[in-house]
Amino acid sequence: MERYANHRGNSSVRGYSIGEAYIDVMFSSGAVYRYSYRSAGIAKVEEMKRLAVAGQGLNSYIMRHARFNYER
């Protein structure tokens, strides 16, 4: 699990792990959610991957566009 940079300092995302067709996101509660191509769609997962690597905007994006699209 990679540490999320959290450049703006106000995210509840703590870490992430990127796979070919998914991203696992760890929140401050310790919960890990998997967003996959199957559950959230290719475009959303690829945007989440981009935001994770950039270190900003991931939590906001998930809350607006993929909140309930997790696989597990």
All heavy atoms as a GROMACS GRO file, in nm:
protein
  580
    1MET      N    1   0.086  -0.118   0.000
    1MET     CA    2   0.000   0.000   0.000
    1MET      C    3   0.091   0.124   0.000
    1MET      O    4   0.178   0.137   0.085
    1MET     CB    5  -0.090  -0.004   0.123
    1MET     CG    6  -0.191   0.103   0.138
    1MET     SD    7  -0.350   0.094   0.052
    1MET     CE    8  -0.412  -0.066   0.075
    2GLU      N    9   0.069   0.210  -0.095
    2GLU     CA   10   0.143   0.336  -0.104
    2GLU      C   11   0.078   0.440  -0.013
    2GLU      O   12  -0.043   0.444  -0.001
    2GLU     CB   13   0.140   0.390  -0.248
    2GLU     CG   14   0.206   0.302  -0.350
    2GLU     CD   15   0.356   0.305  -0.339
    2GLU    OE1   16   0.412   0.412  -0.307
    2GLU    OE2   17   0.417   0.200  -0.362
    3ARG      N   18   0.159   0.523   0.047
    3ARG     CA   19   0.107   0.632   0.129
    3ARG      C   20   0.053   0.741   0.037
    3ARG      O   21   0.120   0.782  -0.058
    3ARG     CB   22   0.218   0.688   0.217
    3ARG     CG   23   0.170   0.794   0.313
    3ARG     CD   24   0.283   0.832   0.409
    3ARG     NE   25   0.240   0.942   0.492
    3ARG     CZ   26   0.262   1.070   0.463
    3ARG    NH1   27   0.327   1.103   0.354
    3ARG    NH2   28   0.219   1.165   0.542
    4TYR      N   29  -0.068   0.789   0.066
    4TYR     CA   30  -0.128   0.897  -0.012
    4TYR      C   31  -0.066   1.029   0.032
    4TYR      O   32  -0.062   1.060   0.151
    4TYR     CB   33  -0.279   0.897   0.011
    4TYR     CG   34  -0.355   1.001  -0.067
    4TYR    CD1   35  -0.356   1.000  -0.207
    4TYR    CD2   36  -0.427   1.101  -0.003
    4TYR    CE1   37  -0.426   1.095  -0.278
    4TYR    CE2   38  -0.498   1.195  -0.074
    4TYR     CZ   39  -0.497   1.192  -0.212
    4TYR     OH   40  -0.569   1.285  -0.284
    5ALA      N   41  -0.017   1.109  -0.062
    5ALA     CA   42   0.057   1.232  -0.029
    5ALA      C   43  -0.031   1.337   0.040
    5ALA      O   44   0.017   1.412   0.124
    5ALA     CB   45   0.119   1.291  -0.154
    6ASN      N   46  -0.158   1.346   0.004
    6ASN     CA   47  -0.252   1.439   0.069
    6ASN      C   48  -0.197   1.582   0.069
    6ASN      O   49  -0.183   1.645   0.174
    6ASN     CB   50  -0.285   1.391   0.210
    6ASN     CG   51  -0.402   1.464   0.271
    6ASN    OD1   52  -0.477   1.532   0.202
    6ASN    ND2   53  -0.418   1.450   0.401
    7HIS      N   54  -0.166   1.634  -0.048
    7HIS     CA   55  -0.104   1.766  -0.062
    7HIS      C   56  -0.188   1.879  -0.003
    7HIS      O   57  -0.132   1.979   0.042
    7HIS     CB   58  -0.073   1.796  -0.208
    7HIS     CG   59   0.036   1.710  -0.262
    7HIS    ND1   60   0.164   1.709  -0.211
    7HIS    CD2   61   0.036   1.619  -0.362
    7HIS    CE1   62   0.238   1.624  -0.278
    7HIS    NE2   63   0.163   1.566  -0.370
    8ARG      N   64  -0.318   1.865  -0.002
    8ARG     CA   65  -0.403   1.972   0.053
    8ARG      C   66  -0.428   1.954   0.202
    8ARG      O   67  -0.481   2.043   0.267
    8ARG     CB   68  -0.534   1.980  -0.022
    8ARG     CG   69  -0.514   2.026  -0.165
    8ARG     CD   70  -0.643   2.060  -0.231
    8ARG     NE   71  -0.617   2.100  -0.368
    8ARG     CZ   72  -0.708   2.103  -0.461
    8ARG    NH1   73  -0.832   2.070  -0.433
    8ARG    NH2   74  -0.678   2.139  -0.583
    9GLY      N   75  -0.394   1.839   0.256
    9GLY     CA   76  -0.401   1.817   0.400
    9GLY      C   77  -0.537   1.793   0.460
    9GLY      O   78  -0.551   1.792   0.581
   10ASN      N   79  -0.639   1.772   0.379
   10ASN     CA   80  -0.774   1.757   0.435
   10ASN      C   81  -0.845   1.630   0.388
   10ASN      O   82  -0.966   1.624   0.389
   10ASN     CB   83  -0.859   1.879   0.400
   10ASN     CG   84  -0.872   1.900   0.251
   10ASN    OD1   85  -0.810   1.831   0.172
   10ASN    ND2   86  -0.953   1.996   0.212
   11SER      N   87  -0.770   1.528   0.350
   11SER     CA   88  -0.829   1.406   0.297
   11SER      C   89  -0.836   1.297   0.402
   11SER      O   90  -0.749   1.286   0.489
   11SER     CB   91  -0.744   1.355   0.180
   11SER     OG   92  -0.801   1.237   0.128
   12SER      N   93  -0.939   1.215   0.392
   12SER     CA   94  -0.947   1.098   0.480
   12SER      C   95  -0.882   0.976   0.415
   12SER      O   96  -0.880   0.869   0.473
   12SER     CB   97  -1.093   1.068   0.516
   12SER     OG   98  -1.167   1.036   0.401
   13VAL      N   99  -0.826   0.992   0.294
   13VAL     CA  100  -0.753   0.885   0.229
   13VAL      C  101  -0.613   0.878   0.290
   13VAL      O  102  -0.546   0.979   0.305
   13VAL     CB  103  -0.742   0.908   0.077
   13VAL    CG1  104  -0.652   0.804   0.012
   13VAL    CG2  105  -0.880   0.904   0.012
   14ARG      N  106  -0.571   0.757   0.328
   14ARG     CA  107  -0.438   0.738   0.387
   14ARG      C  108  -0.342   0.663   0.295
   14ARG      O  109  -0.222   0.681   0.304
   14ARG     CB  110  -0.450   0.663   0.520
   14ARG     CG  111  -0.522   0.739   0.626
   14ARG     CD  112  -0.443   0.864   0.665
   14ARG     NE  113  -0.517   0.946   0.758
   14ARG     CZ  114  -0.570   1.064   0.729
   14ARG    NH1  115  -0.561   1.113   0.609
   14ARG    NH2  116  -0.635   1.133   0.820
   15GLY      N  117  -0.397   0.576   0.210
   15GLY     CA  118  -0.311   0.499   0.123
   15GLY      C  119  -0.386   0.441   0.006
   15GLY      O  120  -0.510   0.447   0.001
   16TYR      N  121  -0.312   0.386  -0.089
   16TYR     CA  122  -0.373   0.326  -0.207
   16TYR      C  123  -0.282   0.219  -0.265
   16TYR      O  124  -0.161   0.219  -0.241
   16TYR     CB  125  -0.403   0.433  -0.313
   16TYR     CG  126  -0.280   0.498  -0.369
   16TYR    CD1  127  -0.219   0.449  -0.484
   16TYR    CD2  128  -0.222   0.608  -0.307
   16TYR    CE1  129  -0.103   0.508  -0.534
   16TYR    CE2  130  -0.108   0.667  -0.356
   16TYR     CZ  131  -0.049   0.617  -0.471
   16TYR     OH  132   0.066   0.674  -0.520
   17SER      N  133  -0.342   0.130  -0.339
   17SER     CA  134  -0.269   0.027  -0.411
   17SER      C  135  -0.333   0.014  -0.549
   17SER      O  136  -0.455  -0.004  -0.558
   17SER     CB  137  -0.278  -0.106  -0.336
   17SER     OG  138  -0.206  -0.206  -0.403
   18ILE      N  139  -0.252   0.027  -0.651
   18ILE     CA  140  -0.303   0.026  -0.788
   18ILE      C  141  -0.276  -0.108  -0.853
   18ILE      O  142  -0.162  -0.157  -0.853
   18ILE     CB  143  -0.238   0.139  -0.870
   18ILE    CG1  144  -0.284   0.275  -0.815
   18ILE    CG2  145  -0.271   0.125  -1.018
   18ILE    CD1  146  -0.218   0.394  -0.881
   19GLY      N  147  -0.381  -0.166  -0.909
   19GLY     CA  148  -0.370  -0.288  -0.988
   19GLY      C  149  -0.406  -0.256  -1.132
   19GLY      O  150  -0.444  -0.144  -1.164
   20GLU      N  151  -0.396  -0.354  -1.218
   20GLU     CA  152  -0.426  -0.331  -1.359
   20GLU      C  153  -0.569  -0.284  -1.381
   20GLU      O  154  -0.592  -0.191  -1.458
   20GLU     CB  155  -0.400  -0.460  -1.438
   20GLU     CG  156  -0.414  -0.440  -1.587
   20GLU     CD  157  -0.378  -0.565  -1.664
   20GLU    OE1  158  -0.287  -0.636  -1.624
   20GLU    OE2  159  -0.445  -0.590  -1.767
   21ALA      N  160  -0.665  -0.345  -1.314
   21ALA     CA  161  -0.806  -0.312  -1.337
   21ALA      C  162  -0.877  -0.267  -1.209
   21ALA      O  163  -0.999  -0.278  -1.198
   21ALA     CB  164  -0.877  -0.434  -1.396
   22TYR      N  165  -0.801  -0.216  -1.113
   22TYR     CA  166  -0.863  -0.172  -0.987
   22TYR      C  167  -0.771  -0.077  -0.913
   22TYR      O  168  -0.652  -0.064  -0.944
   22TYR     CB  169  -0.896  -0.291  -0.897
   22TYR     CG  170  -0.773  -0.362  -0.843
   22TYR    CD1  171  -0.712  -0.319  -0.725
   22TYR    CD2  172  -0.716  -0.469  -0.910
   22TYR    CE1  173  -0.598  -0.381  -0.677
   22TYR    CE2  174  -0.603  -0.531  -0.863
   22TYR     CZ  175  -0.545  -0.487  -0.745
   22TYR     OH  176  -0.431  -0.547  -0.698
   23ILE      N  177  -0.828  -0.014  -0.810
   23ILE     CA  178  -0.751   0.061  -0.712
   23ILE      C  179  -0.810   0.030  -0.576
   23ILE      O  180  -0.932   0.030  -0.559
   23ILE     CB  181  -0.750   0.213  -0.740
   23ILE    CG1  182  -0.663   0.288  -0.637
   23ILE    CG2  183  -0.891   0.270  -0.748
   23ILE    CD1  184  -0.638   0.434  -0.668
   24ASP      N  185  -0.725  -0.002  -0.480
   24ASP     CA  186  -0.766  -0.017  -0.341
   24ASP      C  187  -0.734   0.114  -0.270
   24ASP      O  188  -0.624   0.166  -0.286
   24ASP     CB  189  -0.690  -0.130  -0.272
   24ASP     CG  190  -0.730  -0.268  -0.321
   24ASP    OD1  191  -0.841  -0.283  -0.376
   24ASP    OD2  192  -0.649  -0.361  -0.306
   25VAL      N  193  -0.830   0.164  -0.194
   25VAL     CA  194  -0.812   0.290  -0.125
   25VAL      C  195  -0.832   0.267   0.024
   25VAL      O  196  -0.934   0.213   0.066
   25VAL     CB  197  -0.912   0.397  -0.175
   25VAL    CG1  198  -0.892   0.528  -0.101
   25VAL    CG2  199  -0.898   0.417  -0.325
   26MET      N  200  -0.732   0.306   0.105
   26MET     CA  201  -0.742   0.295   0.251
   26MET      C  202  -0.778   0.432   0.307
   26MET      O  203  -0.714   0.532   0.276
   26MET     CB  204  -0.611   0.250   0.313
   26MET     CG  205  -0.620   0.245   0.467
   26MET     SD  206  -0.460   0.214   0.546
   26MET     CE  207  -0.442   0.041   0.509
   27PHE      N  208  -0.881   0.433   0.392
   27PHE     CA  209  -0.926   0.555   0.457
   27PHE      C  210  -0.873   0.562   0.599
   27PHE      O  211  -0.820   0.464   0.652
   27PHE     CB  212  -1.079   0.562   0.454
   27PHE     CG  213  -1.133   0.580   0.314
   27PHE    CD1  214  -1.167   0.470   0.237
   27PHE    CD2  215  -1.147   0.706   0.259
   27PHE    CE1  216  -1.215   0.486   0.107
   27PHE    CE2  217  -1.195   0.723   0.130
   27PHE     CZ  218  -1.229   0.612   0.054
   28SER      N  219  -0.887   0.677   0.661
   28SER     CA  220  -0.832   0.699   0.796
   28SER      C  221  -0.891   0.603   0.899
   28SER      O  222  -0.828   0.576   1.000
   28SER     CB  223  -0.852   0.844   0.840
   28SER     OG  224  -0.988   0.878   0.834
   29SER      N  225  -1.009   0.548   0.873
   29SER     CA  226  -1.070   0.451   0.964
   29SER      C  227  -0.998   0.317   0.960
   29SER      O  228  -1.022   0.230   1.043
   29SER     CB  229  -1.216   0.431   0.926
   29SER     OG  230  -1.225   0.367   0.800
   30GLY      N  231  -0.914   0.298   0.859
   30GLY     CA  232  -0.847   0.170   0.839
   30GLY      C  233  -0.918   0.082   0.737
   30GLY      O  234  -0.864  -0.020   0.695
   31ALA      N  235  -1.038   0.122   0.698
   31ALA     CA  236  -1.114   0.046   0.599
   31ALA      C  237  -1.050   0.060   0.462
   31ALA      O  238  -1.004   0.168   0.425
   31ALA     CB  239  -1.258   0.095   0.593
   32VAL      N  240  -1.047  -0.051   0.387
   32VAL     CA  241  -0.994  -0.052   0.252
   32VAL      C  242  -1.107  -0.089   0.156
   32VAL      O  243  -1.174  -0.189   0.175
   32VAL     CB  244  -0.877  -0.152   0.237
   32VAL    CG1  245  -0.828  -0.156   0.093
   32VAL    CG2  246  -0.764  -0.118   0.333
   33TYR      N  247  -1.126  -0.005   0.056
   33TYR     CA  248  -1.230  -0.027  -0.045
   33TYR      C  249  -1.164  -0.049  -0.179
   33TYR      O  250  -1.070   0.022  -0.215
   33TYR     CB  251  -1.323   0.094  -0.054
   33TYR     CG  252  -1.410   0.112   0.067
   33TYR    CD1  253  -1.363   0.177   0.180
   33TYR    CD2  254  -1.540   0.063   0.068
   33TYR    CE1  255  -1.443   0.193   0.292
   33TYR    CE2  256  -1.621   0.079   0.180
   33TYR     CZ  257  -1.571   0.144   0.291
   33TYR     OH  258  -1.650   0.159   0.401
   34ARG      N  259  -1.215  -0.149  -0.253
   34ARG     CA  260  -1.165  -0.175  -0.388
   34ARG      C  261  -1.265  -0.122  -0.489
   34ARG      O  262  -1.383  -0.156  -0.488
   34ARG     CB  263  -1.145  -0.324  -0.411
   34ARG     CG  264  -1.105  -0.354  -0.557
   34ARG     CD  265  -1.052  -0.491  -0.575
   34ARG     NE  266  -0.917  -0.496  -0.514
   34ARG     CZ  267  -0.839  -0.602  -0.521
   34ARG    NH1  268  -0.878  -0.712  -0.582
   34ARG    NH2  269  -0.719  -0.597  -0.464
   35TYR      N  270  -1.215  -0.038  -0.578
   35TYR     CA  271  -1.292   0.015  -0.690
   35TYR      C  272  -1.234  -0.048  -0.815
   35TYR      O  273  -1.116  -0.030  -0.845
   35TYR     CB  274  -1.281   0.167  -0.696
   35TYR     CG  275  -1.332   0.234  -0.572
   35TYR    CD1  276  -1.247   0.260  -0.465
   35TYR    CD2  277  -1.466   0.269  -0.559
   35TYR    CE1  278  -1.295   0.321  -0.349
   35TYR    CE2  279  -1.514   0.329  -0.444
   35TYR     CZ  280  -1.428   0.354  -0.340
   35TYR     OH  281  -1.474   0.413  -0.225
   36SER      N  282  -1.315  -0.126  -0.885
   36SER     CA  283  -1.265  -0.200  -1.001
   36SER      C  284  -1.334  -0.152  -1.128
   36SER      O  285  -1.434  -0.082  -1.124
   36SER     CB  286  -1.291  -0.350  -0.983
   36SER     OG  287  -1.430  -0.376  -0.988
   37TYR      N  288  -1.278  -0.193  -1.241
   37TYR     CA  289  -1.341  -0.163  -1.368
   37TYR      C  290  -1.484  -0.214  -1.368
   37TYR      O  291  -1.574  -0.149  -1.419
   37TYR     CB  292  -1.265  -0.229  -1.483
   37TYR     CG  293  -1.134  -0.164  -1.522
   37TYR    CD1  294  -1.059  -0.219  -1.624
   37TYR    CD2  295  -1.084  -0.051  -1.459
   37TYR    CE1  296  -0.939  -0.163  -1.664
   37TYR    CE2  297  -0.965   0.006  -1.497
   37TYR     CZ  298  -0.892  -0.050  -1.599
   37TYR     OH  299  -0.773   0.006  -1.638
   38ARG      N  300  -1.504  -0.331  -1.309
   38ARG     CA  301  -1.637  -0.392  -1.308
   38ARG      C  302  -1.735  -0.315  -1.219
   38ARG      O  303  -1.850  -0.296  -1.255
   38ARG     CB  304  -1.628  -0.538  -1.260
   38ARG     CG  305  -1.759  -0.613  -1.273
   38ARG     CD  306  -1.746  -0.757  -1.234
   38ARG     NE  307  -1.729  -0.765  -1.089
   38ARG     CZ  308  -1.670  -0.863  -1.025
   38ARG    NH1  309  -1.620  -0.964  -1.090
   38ARG    NH2  310  -1.660  -0.861  -0.894
   39SER      N  311  -1.689  -0.268  -1.104
   39SER     CA  312  -1.782  -0.203  -1.011
   39SER      C  313  -1.801  -0.054  -1.037
   39SER      O  314  -1.909  -0.001  -1.015
   39SER     CB  315  -1.734  -0.223  -0.866
   39SER     OG  316  -1.614  -0.151  -0.841
   40ALA      N  317  -1.697   0.014  -1.082
   40ALA     CA  318  -1.705   0.160  -1.097
   40ALA      C  319  -1.688   0.207  -1.241
   40ALA      O  320  -1.721   0.322  -1.271
   40ALA     CB  321  -1.597   0.227  -1.011
   41GLY      N  322  -1.638   0.123  -1.328
   41GLY     CA  323  -1.615   0.161  -1.467
   41GLY      C  324  -1.470   0.203  -1.490
   41GLY      O  325  -1.403   0.252  -1.400
   42ILE      N  326  -1.426   0.183  -1.611
   42ILE     CA  327  -1.287   0.210  -1.646
   42ILE      C  328  -1.251   0.356  -1.625
   42ILE      O  329  -1.148   0.388  -1.565
   42ILE     CB  330  -1.259   0.167  -1.792
   42ILE    CG1  331  -1.272   0.016  -1.806
   42ILE    CG2  332  -1.122   0.215  -1.838
   42ILE    CD1  333  -1.271  -0.034  -1.949
   43ALA      N  334  -1.333   0.447  -1.673
   43ALA     CA  335  -1.300   0.590  -1.666
   43ALA      C  336  -1.285   0.637  -1.522
   43ALA      O  337  -1.190   0.710  -1.490
   43ALA     CB  338  -1.407   0.672  -1.738
   44LYS      N  339  -1.376   0.595  -1.434
   44LYS     CA  340  -1.368   0.637  -1.293
   44LYS      C  341  -1.244   0.580  -1.225
   44LYS      O  342  -1.175   0.650  -1.150
   44LYS     CB  343  -1.494   0.597  -1.218
   44LYS     CG  344  -1.614   0.680  -1.255
   44LYS     CD  345  -1.736   0.636  -1.177
   44LYS     CE  346  -1.857   0.717  -1.220
   44LYS     NZ  347  -1.980   0.669  -1.156
   45VAL      N  348  -1.216   0.453  -1.248
   45VAL     CA  349  -1.099   0.391  -1.185
   45VAL      C  350  -0.970   0.456  -1.236
   45VAL      O  351  -0.880   0.485  -1.157
   45VAL     CB  352  -1.098   0.239  -1.208
   45VAL    CG1  353  -0.967   0.177  -1.163
   45VAL    CG2  354  -1.216   0.174  -1.134
   46GLU      N  355  -0.962   0.482  -1.364
   46GLU     CA  356  -0.842   0.546  -1.417
   46GLU      C  357  -0.824   0.686  -1.361
   46GLU      O  358  -0.712   0.728  -1.333
   46GLU     CB  359  -0.844   0.546  -1.570
   46GLU     CG  360  -0.824   0.409  -1.632
   46GLU     CD  361  -0.693   0.343  -1.590
   46GLU    OE1  362  -0.588   0.411  -1.590
   46GLU    OE2  363  -0.695   0.222  -1.557
   47GLU      N  364  -0.933   0.759  -1.342
   47GLU     CA  365  -0.923   0.892  -1.281
   47GLU      C  366  -0.880   0.881  -1.135
   47GLU      O  367  -0.798   0.960  -1.087
   47GLU     CB  368  -1.056   0.967  -1.292
   47GLU     CG  369  -1.055   1.105  -1.233
   47GLU     CD  370  -0.960   1.205  -1.300
   47GLU    OE1  371  -0.894   1.172  -1.401
   47GLU    OE2  372  -0.952   1.318  -1.249
   48MET      N  373  -0.932   0.783  -1.062
   48MET     CA  374  -0.890   0.763  -0.924
   48MET      C  375  -0.742   0.729  -0.916
   48MET      O  376  -0.671   0.777  -0.826
   48MET     CB  377  -0.975   0.656  -0.856
   48MET     CG  378  -1.114   0.704  -0.821
   48MET     SD  379  -1.205   0.584  -0.722
   48MET     CE  380  -1.286   0.492  -0.852
   49LYS      N  381  -0.693   0.647  -1.010
   49LYS     CA  382  -0.550   0.615  -1.014
   49LYS      C  383  -0.468   0.742  -1.034
   49LYS      O  384  -0.367   0.764  -0.967
   49LYS     CB  385  -0.520   0.516  -1.126
   49LYS     CG  386  -0.570   0.375  -1.103
   49LYS     CD  387  -0.537   0.292  -1.226
   49LYS     CE  388  -0.587   0.151  -1.218
   49LYS     NZ  389  -0.549   0.073  -1.338
   50ARG      N  390  -0.511   0.825  -1.128
   50ARG     CA  391  -0.439   0.949  -1.158
   50ARG      C  392  -0.434   1.040  -1.036
   50ARG      O  393  -0.330   1.094  -1.000
   50ARG     CB  394  -0.506   1.021  -1.275
   50ARG     CG  395  -0.430   1.144  -1.324
   50ARG     CD  396  -0.510   1.223  -1.425
   50ARG     NE  397  -0.620   1.296  -1.365
   50ARG     CZ  398  -0.609   1.405  -1.290
   50ARG    NH1  399  -0.490   1.455  -1.262
   50ARG    NH2  400  -0.716   1.464  -1.242
   51LEU      N  401  -0.548   1.056  -0.969
   51LEU     CA  402  -0.555   1.142  -0.851
   51LEU      C  403  -0.472   1.086  -0.736
   51LEU      O  404  -0.410   1.162  -0.661
   51LEU     CB  405  -0.701   1.161  -0.809
   51LEU     CG  406  -0.788   1.240  -0.907
   51LEU    CD1  407  -0.935   1.226  -0.871
   51LEU    CD2  408  -0.744   1.385  -0.914
   52ALA      N  409  -0.471   0.955  -0.720
   52ALA     CA  410  -0.392   0.892  -0.614
   52ALA      C  411  -0.245   0.923  -0.633
   52ALA      O  412  -0.176   0.963  -0.538
   52ALA     CB  413  -0.416   0.741  -0.612
   53VAL      N  414  -0.196   0.906  -0.754
   53VAL     CA  415  -0.055   0.932  -0.782
   53VAL      C  416  -0.024   1.081  -0.765
   53VAL      O  417   0.082   1.117  -0.713
   53VAL     CB  418  -0.017   0.882  -0.924
   53VAL    CG1  419   0.120   0.928  -0.964
   53VAL    CG2  420  -0.029   0.730  -0.930
   54ALA      N  421  -0.116   1.167  -0.803
   54ALA     CA  422  -0.098   1.312  -0.790
   54ALA      C  423  -0.099   1.357  -0.644
   54ALA      O  424  -0.044   1.461  -0.610
   54ALA     CB  425  -0.205   1.386  -0.869
   55GLY      N  426  -0.166   1.279  -0.558
   55GLY     CA  427  -0.169   1.311  -0.416
   55GLY      C  428  -0.269   1.416  -0.375
   55GLY      O  429  -0.261   1.473  -0.267
   56GLN      N  430  -0.368   1.441  -0.460
   56GLN     CA  431  -0.473   1.536  -0.422
   56GLN      C  432  -0.600   1.510  -0.501
   56GLN      O  433  -0.596   1.467  -0.616
   56GLN     CB  434  -0.428   1.679  -0.440
   56GLN     CG  435  -0.404   1.723  -0.581
   56GLN     CD  436  -0.357   1.867  -0.588
   56GLN    OE1  437  -0.278   1.911  -0.505
   56GLN    NE2  438  -0.404   1.939  -0.686
   57GLY      N  439  -0.713   1.532  -0.436
   57GLY     CA  440  -0.843   1.522  -0.501
   57GLY      C  441  -0.909   1.387  -0.499
   57GLY      O  442  -1.023   1.374  -0.543
   58LEU      N  443  -0.843   1.285  -0.448
   58LEU     CA  444  -0.899   1.150  -0.454
   58LEU      C  445  -1.024   1.135  -0.368
   58LEU      O  446  -1.126   1.085  -0.414
   58LEU     CB  447  -0.794   1.046  -0.414
   58LEU     CG  448  -0.839   0.900  -0.419
   58LEU    CD1  449  -0.892   0.862  -0.557
   58LEU    CD2  450  -0.725   0.809  -0.377
   59ASN      N  451  -1.018   1.178  -0.244
   59ASN     CA  452  -1.135   1.166  -0.157
   59ASN      C  453  -1.254   1.241  -0.213
   59ASN      O  454  -1.367   1.189  -0.215
   59ASN     CB  455  -1.102   1.215  -0.016
   59ASN     CG  456  -1.214   1.187   0.081
   59ASN    OD1  457  -1.243   1.071   0.110
   59ASN    ND2  458  -1.278   1.291   0.130
   60SER      N  459  -1.234   1.362  -0.259
   60SER     CA  460  -1.342   1.443  -0.316
   60SER      C  461  -1.403   1.374  -0.437
   60SER      O  462  -1.525   1.370  -0.453
   60SER     CB  463  -1.292   1.581  -0.357
   60SER     OG  464  -1.250   1.652  -0.245
   61TYR      N  465  -1.318   1.320  -0.524
   61TYR     CA  466  -1.366   1.251  -0.642
   61TYR      C  467  -1.451   1.131  -0.604
   61TYR      O  468  -1.559   1.110  -0.658
   61TYR     CB  469  -1.250   1.206  -0.731
   61TYR     CG  470  -1.297   1.145  -0.860
   61TYR    CD1  471  -1.328   1.224  -0.969
   61TYR    CD2  472  -1.312   1.006  -0.871
   61TYR    CE1  473  -1.375   1.168  -1.087
   61TYR    CE2  474  -1.358   0.949  -0.988
   61TYR     CZ  475  -1.390   1.030  -1.096
   61TYR     OH  476  -1.437   0.974  -1.212
   62ILE      N  477  -1.403   1.051  -0.510
   62ILE     CA  478  -1.479   0.934  -0.467
   62ILE      C  479  -1.614   0.976  -0.411
   62ILE      O  480  -1.717   0.917  -0.444
   62ILE     CB  481  -1.399   0.852  -0.364
   62ILE    CG1  482  -1.280   0.784  -0.432
   62ILE    CG2  483  -1.488   0.748  -0.295
   62ILE    CD1  484  -1.182   0.718  -0.337
   63MET      N  485  -1.618   1.077  -0.327
   63MET     CA  486  -1.743   1.121  -0.266
   63MET      C  487  -1.843   1.172  -0.371
   63MET      O  488  -1.963   1.152  -0.358
   63MET     CB  489  -1.718   1.230  -0.161
   63MET     CG  490  -1.646   1.180  -0.038
   63MET     SD  491  -1.736   1.050   0.048
   63MET     CE  492  -1.624   0.914   0.030
   64ARG      N  493  -1.794   1.236  -0.476
   64ARG     CA  494  -1.883   1.291  -0.579
   64ARG      C  495  -1.921   1.191  -0.686
   64ARG      O  496  -2.032   1.197  -0.739
   64ARG     CB  497  -1.816   1.410  -0.646
   64ARG     CG  498  -1.822   1.537  -0.566
   64ARG     CD  499  -1.772   1.652  -0.648
   64ARG     NE  500  -1.639   1.616  -0.700
   64ARG     CZ  501  -1.532   1.692  -0.691
   64ARG    NH1  502  -1.540   1.810  -0.640
   64ARG    NH2  503  -1.416   1.649  -0.737
   65HIS      N  504  -1.830   1.100  -0.722
   65HIS     CA  505  -1.852   1.018  -0.842
   65HIS      C  506  -1.853   0.868  -0.822
   65HIS      O  507  -1.899   0.796  -0.912
   65HIS     CB  508  -1.746   1.051  -0.947
   65HIS     CG  509  -1.742   1.194  -0.985
   65HIS    ND1  510  -1.840   1.254  -1.062
   65HIS    CD2  511  -1.653   1.292  -0.954
   65HIS    CE1  512  -1.810   1.381  -1.078
   65HIS    NE2  513  -1.697   1.407  -1.014
   66ALA      N  514  -1.800   0.818  -0.712
   66ALA     CA  515  -1.787   0.672  -0.700
   66ALA      C  516  -1.814   0.621  -0.558
   66ALA      O  517  -1.775   0.511  -0.524
   66ALA     CB  518  -1.646   0.631  -0.743
   67ARG      N  519  -1.881   0.700  -0.479
   67ARG     CA  520  -1.900   0.667  -0.338
   67ARG      C  521  -1.950   0.525  -0.313
   67ARG      O  522  -1.904   0.456  -0.224
   67ARG     CB  523  -1.995   0.769  -0.275
   67ARG     CG  524  -2.008   0.754  -0.128
   67ARG     CD  525  -2.089   0.866  -0.071
   67ARG     NE  526  -2.085   0.861   0.074
   67ARG     CZ  527  -2.136   0.953   0.148
   67ARG    NH1  528  -2.194   1.057   0.097
   67ARG    NH2  529  -2.130   0.942   0.279
   68PHE      N  530  -2.048   0.482  -0.391
   68PHE     CA  531  -2.108   0.350  -0.369
   68PHE      C  532  -2.069   0.249  -0.476
   68PHE      O  533  -2.130   0.145  -0.487
   68PHE     CB  534  -2.259   0.363  -0.359
   68PHE     CG  535  -2.302   0.453  -0.247
   68PHE    CD1  536  -2.357   0.578  -0.275
   68PHE    CD2  537  -2.286   0.417  -0.115
   68PHE    CE1  538  -2.395   0.664  -0.172
   68PHE    CE2  539  -2.323   0.501  -0.012
   68PHE     CZ  540  -2.378   0.626  -0.041
   69ASN      N  541  -1.966   0.280  -0.553
   69ASN     CA  542  -1.925   0.193  -0.662
   69ASN      C  543  -1.810   0.100  -0.626
   69ASN      O  544  -1.740   0.052  -0.713
   69ASN     CB  545  -1.885   0.276  -0.784
   69ASN     CG  546  -1.998   0.356  -0.841
   69ASN    OD1  547  -1.989   0.477  -0.853
   69ASN    ND2  548  -2.108   0.291  -0.874
   70TYR      N  549  -1.791   0.073  -0.498
   70TYR     CA  550  -1.683  -0.016  -0.459
   70TYR      C  551  -1.723  -0.161  -0.475
   70TYR      O  552  -1.840  -0.196  -0.469
   70TYR     CB  553  -1.635   0.013  -0.317
   70TYR     CG  554  -1.742   0.004  -0.211
   70TYR    CD1  555  -1.769  -0.117  -0.150
   70TYR    CD2  556  -1.814   0.116  -0.172
   70TYR    CE1  557  -1.867  -0.127  -0.052
   70TYR    CE2  558  -1.911   0.107  -0.075
   70TYR     CZ  559  -1.938  -0.014  -0.016
   70TYR     OH  560  -2.035  -0.024   0.079
   71GLU      N  561  -1.624  -0.244  -0.495
   71GLU     CA  562  -1.645  -0.387  -0.512
   71GLU      C  563  -1.651  -0.458  -0.378
   71GLU      O  564  -1.731  -0.548  -0.356
   71GLU     CB  565  -1.531  -0.443  -0.597
   71GLU     CG  566  -1.547  -0.588  -0.633
   71GLU     CD  567  -1.440  -0.631  -0.731
   71GLU    OE1  568  -1.432  -0.572  -0.839
   71GLU    OE2  569  -1.364  -0.723  -0.696
   72ARG      N  570  -1.559  -0.420  -0.292
   72ARG     CA  571  -1.556  -0.479  -0.158
   72ARG      C  572  -1.488  -0.384  -0.064
   72ARG      O  573  -1.420  -0.293  -0.099
   72ARG     CB  574  -1.484  -0.613  -0.158
   72ARG     CG  575  -1.341  -0.606  -0.209
   72ARG     CD  576  -1.276  -0.742  -0.208
   72ARG     NE  577  -1.146  -0.728  -0.269
   72ARG     CZ  578  -1.037  -0.780  -0.217
   72ARG    NH1  579  -1.043  -0.848  -0.107
   72ARG    NH2  580  -0.922  -0.765  -0.277
   0.00000   0.00000   0.00000
